[in-house]
Structure formats: structure tokens, C-alpha cells
Amino acid sequence: MKKPFRSAITNILVLAVTALVFYLLFTRIDFFAVLDVLLASNPLWLVVALLLSLLSVAVTTKRWQTLLKTLGYAFRYKESLYLILGSLPLSSITPAKAGDVIKAYYLKDKVPSVKTIGAVVAERTFDVFSLVLLSLIGMLFRQRYELASIAFIMLVCIIVIFVLARFTTRFRLPLIKDLWNERIQDLILSLRLLTGSKTAFSTVLSYSLLIWFISIAQTLTFFYAVGLDIPLAVTLANVPIAIFIGLIPVTLGGMGTRDAAIIFLFSEFASPEQLLGVGILFSIFRYWLLSLIGIPFMRKMMSKTG
């Protein structure tokens, strides 16, 4: 099966699953009640949410710039910002933000693609670490020690990955073609360079924690916008879980699965209609508005690399 055809089939399946999830949600939740929740949202809190989205993009750009610099490629902040904005449209319409690999295409004439993909893998690793850490803090505040223990084990596993990347010089998988083993080596090299610099490591980790704390704070603004007052510790513990579920590559930009998770995790604090409204606002402000902003940058980047 040719790659373009296979990709088209995958996209159709993702759209179908997304539509199915929302169909199931709206068989149990009144669509017009959700619409009323969205229309009644406090515009002041939505403006704050938009500003937080822009702040998140700014911090994400600084993190990407730091990652590339650690790999030995210096880019101006403006160049990095264009790259981040240009990758947003595809990242928002692909499962688990798989569109981030478009960065490798944009930078193909300046940075070897495997190193760019290595930087993307490093980003995702720091994202997971940050989300688990923030969720762990929230669970400890809520005294949910059984869930906190799971989060702690996940943190330890990620730390082991960092340690292995730092000290492993050669790593080969048996029964794997030499070409793929070479690519694995390059990916490990990206993490090794990052973990080898305490300054770069702490800087990227700080940016990652800030990015996801902004996301959690933004979710609080969505709660406030629809008239809900959810404790910060509950939001800190549950929002990362909802984001993780949204990263499962089965729906468009995590829509539907993330919404269902929000409804389940916060069910004791609000009605399903209000919580689905919060999930939709999350998708709009974290993905779709930023994607619209990124379309001109995507076109510009495509024209340069075409």
C-alpha cells in the first residue's frame, strides 16, 4: 500500500472515530444545553484564555530554540516562532500532535531530519515528565496516594530513560535493519546532548513545566467562564490525565476522548453539559484558534521549502 493512500485511510479513520465519539457524547448530553453553556461563557475569562494561549506559544518557541541550540543549530527567536506557528495547523488536525514532524520538513535544508525529529521526541519526553509531575503534586494535595504512587513510578521510568540516554554509547535492537538502528542512535544522541548540559536540561524542563502549568491555568479560566469554581488541586491532578487521554492517537487533535475524560474526572463538580462546554473551549483555544493564526506561517514555510 502506497504511503499517501495509507495516510489518507488513516485520516479518514481518525475523522470517523472523532465523529463517533461526539455522537456517543451527544446521545447522552443535550447538544443545545451545551450550546447554551458556550454562548453564556464569560467573555472576560475567554480573553484571558486567549492571552494564555499566546503566552504558551511564546514559551514553546523559547523551548524549541533552546533544543536546537543544544543540538548545535542556532536560530533566531523570530525564526523559531515562525516554525512553531507554521507547524500548528497540521499538529492540530493529526492524532497525538503527530504533525509536529512537519518541523523536520521545514528545516530539511538546515538541520538533518533525524536530529529535528530527535528534538521533537525530546519535547514530548519533557512534556510527559512535566504533566506527570504536576499531576503528582495535585494528587498529593488531594491525598490520592494510590494514584500518586502510579505517577511516581511513571516519573522514575522517565528518569531512567534520561539516564540511559546520557550514558548509553551504543544501543542496537536485534532483528532491526541497520538503517533503523542508525536512526535510533541519532535520536539517543539528541537526548544525550540535552542531558549532558545541566543548563540546557534545566532550562528545557523549566519551560516545559511552565507550558503545562499555563495549560492548567487556562483550563481554570474555562471553568470560570462557564460559571464553575473547581479547586486548583483538583484541576492540577486531573487536567494532565485528560490531556494524556487526548494524546492517544485515535481522534482529531484529541477531541472527543479528552472531552469524555474531562466529563468523567470532574463529574462530582459540575453537570456533563458544563464540562463538555469546557472541553470544547479547550479545543478551540488550545488548538483551533492557534491553527488559524498559524495558517499564513504554514503557507510561507511551505513556499520556502517547496
C-alpha positions as a Markdown table, in Angstrom:
| # | Residue | x | y | z |
|---|---|---|---|---|
| 1 | Met | 0.0 | 0.0 | 0.0 |
| 2 | Lys | 1.5 | 3.3 | -1.0 |
| 3 | Lys | 2.2 | 5.8 | 1.7 |
| 4 | Pro | -0.1 | 8.7 | 0.5 |
| 5 | Phe | -3.0 | 6.2 | 0.2 |
| 6 | Arg | -2.2 | 4.7 | 3.7 |
| 7 | Ser | -2.1 | 8.2 | 5.1 |
| 8 | Ala | -5.5 | 9.1 | 3.6 |
| 9 | Ile | -7.1 | 5.9 | 5.1 |
| 10 | Thr | -5.6 | 6.8 | 8.5 |
| 11 | Asn | -7.1 | 10.3 | 8.3 |
| 12 | Ile | -10.5 | 9.0 | 7.3 |
| 13 | Leu | -10.4 | 6.6 | 10.2 |
| 14 | Val | -9.4 | 9.3 | 12.7 |
| 15 | Leu | -12.3 | 11.5 | 11.4 |
| 16 | Ala | -14.7 | 8.7 | 11.7 |
| 17 | Val | -13.6 | 7.8 | 15.3 |
| 18 | Thr | -13.8 | 11.5 | 16.3 |
| 19 | Ala | -17.4 | 11.8 | 14.8 |
| 20 | Leu | -18.4 | 8.5 | 16.6 |
| 21 | Val | -17.1 | 9.7 | 20.0 |
| 22 | Phe | -19.0 | 13.0 | 19.7 |
| 23 | Tyr | -22.1 | 11.1 | 18.5 |
| 24 | Leu | -22.0 | 9.0 | 21.6 |
| 25 | Leu | -21.4 | 12.0 | 23.8 |
| 26 | Phe | -24.4 | 13.8 | 22.4 |
| 27 | Thr | -26.7 | 10.8 | 22.7 |
| 28 | Arg | -26.3 | 11.3 | 26.5 |
| 29 | Ile | -25.8 | 15.1 | 26.6 |
| 30 | Asp | -28.2 | 17.7 | 25.3 |
| 31 | Phe | -26.5 | 19.5 | 22.4 |
| 32 | Phe | -28.5 | 22.7 | 22.8 |
| 33 | Ala | -27.8 | 22.8 | 26.6 |
| 34 | Val | -24.0 | 22.6 | 25.7 |
| 35 | Leu | -24.6 | 25.4 | 23.1 |
| 36 | Asp | -26.3 | 27.5 | 25.8 |
| 37 | Val | -23.3 | 27.0 | 28.1 |
| 38 | Leu | -20.9 | 28.1 | 25.4 |
| 39 | Leu | -23.0 | 31.2 | 24.4 |
| 40 | Ala | -23.3 | 32.2 | 28.1 |
| 41 | Ser | -19.5 | 32.0 | 28.7 |
| 42 | Asn | -17.9 | 35.0 | 30.4 |
| 43 | Pro | -16.1 | 36.9 | 27.6 |
| 44 | Leu | -13.6 | 38.4 | 30.0 |
| 45 | Trp | -12.3 | 34.9 | 31.0 |
| 46 | Leu | -12.2 | 33.9 | 27.4 |
| 47 | Val | -9.9 | 36.9 | 26.7 |
| 48 | Val | -7.6 | 35.7 | 29.5 |
| 49 | Ala | -7.7 | 32.2 | 28.0 |
| 50 | Leu | -6.6 | 33.6 | 24.6 |
| 51 | Leu | -3.7 | 35.6 | 26.2 |
| 52 | Leu | -2.6 | 32.4 | 27.9 |
| 53 | Ser | -2.6 | 30.6 | 24.6 |
| 54 | Leu | -0.4 | 33.2 | 23.1 |
| 55 | Leu | 1.9 | 33.1 | 26.1 |
| 56 | Ser | 2.1 | 29.3 | 25.7 |
| 57 | Val | 3.2 | 29.7 | 22.1 |
| 58 | Ala | 5.9 | 32.2 | 23.2 |
| 59 | Val | 7.3 | 29.8 | 25.8 |
| 60 | Thr | 7.1 | 26.8 | 23.4 |
| 61 | Thr | 9.2 | 28.9 | 21.0 |
| 62 | Lys | 11.9 | 29.5 | 23.5 |
| 63 | Arg | 12.0 | 25.8 | 24.4 |
| 64 | Trp | 12.3 | 24.9 | 20.7 |
| 65 | Gln | 15.1 | 27.5 | 20.2 |
| 66 | Thr | 16.9 | 26.0 | 23.2 |
| 67 | Leu | 16.6 | 22.5 | 22.0 |
| 68 | Leu | 18.0 | 23.3 | 18.6 |
| 69 | Lys | 20.9 | 25.3 | 20.1 |
| 70 | Thr | 21.7 | 22.3 | 22.3 |
| 71 | Leu | 21.9 | 20.2 | 19.1 |
| 72 | Gly | 24.3 | 22.8 | 17.7 |
| 73 | Tyr | 22.0 | 24.8 | 15.5 |
| 74 | Ala | 21.4 | 28.4 | 16.4 |
| 75 | Phe | 18.2 | 30.1 | 15.2 |
| 76 | Arg | 16.8 | 33.5 | 16.0 |
| 77 | Tyr | 13.7 | 33.7 | 18.1 |
| 78 | Lys | 11.7 | 35.0 | 15.1 |
| 79 | Glu | 12.7 | 32.0 | 13.0 |
| 80 | Ser | 11.8 | 29.6 | 15.8 |
| 81 | Leu | 8.4 | 31.4 | 16.2 |
| 82 | Tyr | 7.6 | 31.1 | 12.5 |
| 83 | Leu | 8.5 | 27.4 | 12.7 |
| 84 | Ile | 6.2 | 26.8 | 15.8 |
| 85 | Leu | 3.3 | 28.7 | 14.3 |
| 86 | Gly | 3.8 | 27.1 | 10.9 |
| 87 | Ser | 3.5 | 23.6 | 12.4 |
| 88 | Leu | 0.4 | 24.3 | 14.5 |
| 89 | Pro | -2.2 | 23.7 | 11.7 |
| 90 | Leu | -1.0 | 20.2 | 11.0 |
| 91 | Ser | -0.3 | 19.4 | 14.6 |
| 92 | Ser | -3.9 | 20.3 | 15.5 |
| 93 | Ile | -5.5 | 18.0 | 12.8 |
| 94 | Thr | -3.4 | 14.9 | 13.4 |
| 95 | Pro | -3.6 | 12.4 | 16.2 |
| 96 | Ala | -1.3 | 13.0 | 19.2 |
| 97 | Lys | 0.1 | 16.1 | 17.5 |
| 98 | Ala | 1.9 | 13.9 | 15.0 |
| 99 | Gly | 2.0 | 16.9 | 12.7 |
| 100 | Asp | 5.0 | 18.1 | 14.8 |
| 101 | Val | 7.2 | 16.1 | 12.5 |
| 102 | Ile | 6.5 | 18.7 | 9.8 |
| 103 | Lys | 9.3 | 20.7 | 11.6 |
| 104 | Ala | 11.7 | 18.2 | 10.1 |
| 105 | Tyr | 10.4 | 19.0 | 6.6 |
| 106 | Tyr | 10.6 | 22.8 | 7.2 |
| 107 | Leu | 14.2 | 22.5 | 8.4 |
| 108 | Lys | 15.4 | 19.9 | 6.0 |
| 109 | Asp | 17.9 | 22.3 | 4.3 |
| 110 | Lys | 19.4 | 23.5 | 7.7 |
| 111 | Val | 19.1 | 20.6 | 10.1 |
| 112 | Pro | 19.3 | 16.8 | 9.4 |
| 113 | Ser | 15.8 | 15.5 | 9.7 |
| 114 | Val | 16.7 | 12.8 | 12.2 |
| 115 | Lys | 18.1 | 15.5 | 14.6 |
| 116 | Thr | 14.9 | 17.6 | 14.2 |
| 117 | Ile | 12.8 | 14.5 | 15.0 |
| 118 | Gly | 15.1 | 13.8 | 17.9 |
| 119 | Ala | 14.3 | 17.3 | 19.2 |
| 120 | Val | 10.6 | 16.6 | 18.8 |
| 121 | Val | 11.0 | 13.3 | 20.7 |
| 122 | Ala | 12.8 | 15.3 | 23.5 |
| 123 | Glu | 10.0 | 17.8 | 23.6 |
| 124 | Arg | 7.4 | 15.0 | 24.0 |
| 125 | Thr | 9.5 | 13.4 | 26.7 |
| 126 | Phe | 9.7 | 16.6 | 28.7 |
| 127 | Asp | 6.0 | 17.2 | 28.2 |
| 128 | Val | 5.2 | 13.8 | 29.6 |
| 129 | Phe | 7.5 | 14.3 | 32.5 |
| 130 | Ser | 6.0 | 17.7 | 33.3 |
| 131 | Leu | 2.4 | 16.5 | 33.1 |
| 132 | Val | 3.1 | 13.6 | 35.4 |
| 133 | Leu | 5.0 | 15.8 | 37.9 |
| 134 | Leu | 2.2 | 18.4 | 38.0 |
| 135 | Ser | -0.4 | 15.7 | 38.3 |
| 136 | Leu | 1.6 | 14.0 | 41.1 |
| 137 | Ile | 1.7 | 17.3 | 43.0 |
| 138 | Gly | -2.1 | 17.7 | 42.7 |
| 139 | Met | -2.8 | 14.1 | 43.8 |
| 140 | Leu | -0.6 | 14.6 | 46.9 |
| 141 | Phe | -2.6 | 17.7 | 47.8 |
| 142 | Arg | -5.8 | 15.7 | 47.3 |
| 143 | Gln | -4.3 | 12.8 | 49.3 |
| 144 | Arg | -4.9 | 10.4 | 46.5 |
| 145 | Tyr | -1.9 | 8.4 | 47.4 |
| 146 | Glu | -2.8 | 5.3 | 45.3 |
| 147 | Leu | -2.8 | 7.5 | 42.1 |
| 148 | Ala | 0.2 | 9.4 | 43.3 |
| 149 | Ser | 2.2 | 6.2 | 43.5 |
| 150 | Ile | 1.4 | 5.4 | 39.9 |
| 151 | Ala | 2.5 | 8.9 | 38.8 |
| 152 | Phe | 5.7 | 8.5 | 40.9 |
| 153 | Ile | 6.5 | 5.2 | 39.1 |
| 154 | Met | 6.0 | 6.9 | 35.7 |
| 155 | Leu | 8.4 | 9.7 | 36.8 |
| 156 | Val | 11.0 | 7.1 | 37.7 |
| 157 | Cys | 10.6 | 5.4 | 34.3 |
| 158 | Ile | 11.2 | 8.7 | 32.5 |
| 159 | Ile | 14.2 | 9.5 | 34.7 |
| 160 | Val | 15.6 | 6.1 | 33.7 |
| 161 | Ile | 15.2 | 7.0 | 30.0 |
| 162 | Phe | 17.1 | 10.2 | 30.6 |
| 163 | Val | 19.9 | 8.3 | 32.4 |
| 164 | Leu | 20.1 | 5.7 | 29.7 |
| 165 | Ala | 20.3 | 8.4 | 27.0 |
| 166 | Arg | 23.0 | 10.1 | 29.0 |
| 167 | Phe | 25.3 | 7.2 | 29.5 |
| 168 | Thr | 24.5 | 4.7 | 26.7 |
| 169 | Thr | 27.1 | 4.9 | 24.0 |
| 170 | Arg | 25.7 | 2.2 | 21.7 |
| 171 | Phe | 22.2 | 0.7 | 21.6 |
| 172 | Arg | 21.1 | -1.7 | 19.0 |
| 173 | Leu | 17.9 | -3.6 | 18.7 |
| 174 | Pro | 18.1 | -7.2 | 17.4 |
| 175 | Leu | 16.3 | -8.1 | 14.2 |
| 176 | Ile | 16.1 | -4.5 | 13.2 |
| 177 | Lys | 17.5 | -3.2 | 10.0 |
| 178 | Asp | 20.8 | -1.2 | 10.2 |
| 179 | Leu | 19.1 | 1.9 | 8.9 |
| 180 | Trp | 16.6 | 2.0 | 11.7 |
| 181 | Asn | 19.2 | 1.3 | 14.3 |
| 182 | Glu | 21.2 | 4.3 | 13.0 |
| 183 | Arg | 18.1 | 6.4 | 13.4 |
| 184 | Ile | 17.7 | 5.2 | 16.9 |
| 185 | Gln | 21.3 | 6.2 | 17.6 |
| 186 | Asp | 20.7 | 9.7 | 16.3 |
| 187 | Leu | 17.6 | 10.1 | 18.5 |
| 188 | Ile | 19.5 | 8.9 | 21.6 |
| 189 | Leu | 22.3 | 11.4 | 20.6 |
| 190 | Ser | 19.7 | 14.2 | 20.8 |
| 191 | Leu | 18.7 | 13.3 | 24.3 |
| 192 | Arg | 22.4 | 12.7 | 25.3 |
| 193 | Leu | 23.4 | 16.2 | 24.2 |
| 194 | Leu | 20.4 | 17.6 | 26.1 |
| 195 | Thr | 21.1 | 15.7 | 29.3 |
| 196 | Gly | 24.8 | 16.4 | 29.1 |
| 197 | Ser | 24.3 | 20.1 | 29.7 |
| 198 | Lys | 22.8 | 20.9 | 33.1 |
| 199 | Thr | 21.9 | 24.4 | 31.9 |
| 200 | Ala | 20.1 | 23.2 | 28.8 |
| 201 | Phe | 18.4 | 20.4 | 30.7 |
| 202 | Ser | 17.1 | 22.7 | 33.5 |
| 203 | Thr | 16.1 | 25.4 | 31.0 |
| 204 | Val | 14.1 | 23.0 | 28.8 |
| 205 | Leu | 12.5 | 21.4 | 31.9 |
| 206 | Ser | 11.6 | 24.8 | 33.3 |
| 207 | Tyr | 10.0 | 25.8 | 30.0 |
| 208 | Ser | 8.1 | 22.5 | 29.8 |
| 209 | Leu | 6.7 | 22.9 | 33.3 |
| 210 | Leu | 5.7 | 26.4 | 32.6 |
| 211 | Ile | 3.9 | 25.4 | 29.3 |
| 212 | Trp | 1.8 | 22.8 | 31.0 |
| 213 | Phe | 1.1 | 25.0 | 34.1 |
| 214 | Ile | -0.2 | 27.6 | 31.7 |
| 215 | Ser | -2.4 | 24.9 | 30.2 |
| 216 | Ile | -3.8 | 24.0 | 33.6 |
| 217 | Ala | -4.3 | 27.7 | 34.5 |
| 218 | Gln | -6.1 | 28.1 | 31.1 |
| 219 | Thr | -8.4 | 25.2 | 32.0 |
| 220 | Leu | -9.3 | 27.0 | 35.2 |
| 221 | Thr | -10.3 | 30.1 | 33.1 |
| 222 | Phe | -12.6 | 27.8 | 31.1 |
| 223 | Phe | -14.2 | 26.6 | 34.3 |
| 224 | Tyr | -14.6 | 30.2 | 35.5 |
| 225 | Ala | -16.0 | 31.2 | 32.0 |
| 226 | Val | -18.9 | 28.7 | 32.3 |
| 227 | Gly | -19.6 | 29.6 | 36.0 |
| 228 | Leu | -17.7 | 26.8 | 37.8 |
| 229 | Asp | -15.3 | 27.1 | 40.7 |
| 230 | Ile | -13.1 | 24.0 | 40.7 |
| 231 | Pro | -10.3 | 23.7 | 43.3 |
| 232 | Leu | -6.8 | 24.2 | 42.0 |
| 233 | Ala | -5.6 | 20.9 | 43.5 |
| 234 | Val | -8.3 | 19.0 | 41.7 |
| 235 | Thr | -7.5 | 20.8 | 38.4 |
| 236 | Leu | -3.8 | 20.2 | 38.9 |
| 237 | Ala | -4.4 | 16.5 | 39.5 |
| 238 | Asn | -7.0 | 15.8 | 36.8 |
| 239 | Val | -6.2 | 18.0 | 33.8 |
| 240 | Pro | -2.9 | 16.3 | 33.0 |
| 241 | Ile | -4.8 | 12.9 | 32.9 |
| 242 | Ala | -7.3 | 14.4 | 30.5 |
| 243 | Ile | -4.5 | 15.7 | 28.3 |
| 244 | Phe | -2.8 | 12.3 | 28.3 |
| 245 | Ile | -6.0 | 10.6 | 27.2 |
| 246 | Gly | -6.3 | 13.3 | 24.4 |
| 247 | Leu | -2.8 | 12.3 | 23.2 |
| 248 | Ile | -4.0 | 8.8 | 22.4 |
| 249 | Pro | -3.8 | 8.8 | 18.6 |
| 250 | Val | -7.4 | 7.9 | 17.8 |
| 251 | Thr | -9.2 | 11.2 | 17.3 |
| 252 | Leu | -8.7 | 14.5 | 15.6 |
| 253 | Gly | -6.4 | 16.6 | 17.9 |
| 254 | Gly | -7.6 | 14.6 | 20.9 |
| 255 | Met | -11.1 | 15.9 | 20.5 |
| 256 | Gly | -13.8 | 13.7 | 22.0 |
| 257 | Thr | -11.6 | 11.5 | 24.1 |
| 258 | Arg | -10.2 | 14.5 | 26.0 |
| 259 | Asp | -13.8 | 15.8 | 26.4 |
| 260 | Ala | -15.0 | 12.5 | 27.7 |
| 261 | Ala | -12.1 | 12.4 | 30.2 |
| 262 | Ile | -12.9 | 15.9 | 31.5 |
| 263 | Ile | -16.6 | 14.9 | 32.0 |
| 264 | Phe | -15.6 | 11.7 | 33.9 |
| 265 | Leu | -12.8 | 13.3 | 36.0 |
| 266 | Phe | -14.8 | 16.3 | 37.1 |
| 267 | Ser | -18.2 | 14.8 | 37.3 |
| 268 | Glu | -18.6 | 15.4 | 41.0 |
| 269 | Phe | -18.2 | 19.2 | 40.5 |
| 270 | Ala | -20.4 | 20.1 | 37.5 |
| 271 | Ser | -23.0 | 18.9 | 35.0 |
| 272 | Pro | -22.0 | 17.0 | 31.9 |
| 273 | Glu | -23.2 | 19.9 | 29.7 |
| 274 | Gln | -20.9 | 22.4 | 31.5 |
| 275 | Leu | -17.9 | 20.0 | 31.4 |
| 276 | Leu | -18.4 | 19.3 | 27.7 |
| 277 | Gly | -18.5 | 23.0 | 27.2 |
| 278 | Val | -15.2 | 23.3 | 29.0 |
| 279 | Gly | -13.7 | 20.5 | 26.8 |
| 280 | Ile | -14.9 | 22.3 | 23.6 |
| 281 | Leu | -13.4 | 25.6 | 24.8 |
| 282 | Phe | -10.1 | 23.8 | 25.5 |
| 283 | Ser | -10.0 | 22.5 | 21.9 |
| 284 | Ile | -11.0 | 25.9 | 20.5 |
| 285 | Phe | -8.4 | 27.9 | 22.4 |
| 286 | Arg | -5.6 | 25.4 | 22.6 |
| 287 | Tyr | -5.8 | 24.2 | 19.0 |
| 288 | Trp | -8.2 | 25.7 | 16.5 |
| 289 | Leu | -7.6 | 29.4 | 17.1 |
| 290 | Leu | -3.9 | 28.9 | 17.1 |
| 291 | Ser | -4.2 | 26.8 | 14.0 |
| 292 | Leu | -6.0 | 29.7 | 12.2 |
| 293 | Ile | -3.2 | 32.0 | 13.3 |
| 294 | Gly | -0.6 | 29.6 | 12.1 |
| 295 | Ile | -2.0 | 29.0 | 8.5 |
| 296 | Pro | -0.2 | 32.1 | 6.9 |
| 297 | Phe | 3.0 | 30.9 | 8.5 |
| 298 | Met | 2.5 | 27.4 | 7.3 |
| 299 | Arg | 2.0 | 28.6 | 3.7 |
| 300 | Lys | 5.1 | 30.8 | 4.0 |
| 301 | Met | 7.2 | 27.9 | 5.3 |
| 302 | Met | 5.8 | 25.5 | 2.6 |
| 303 | Ser | 6.6 | 28.0 | -0.2 |
| 304 | Lys | 10.2 | 28.3 | 1.1 |
| 305 | Thr | 10.7 | 24.6 | 1.3 |
| 306 | Gly | 8.7 | 23.6 | -1.8 |
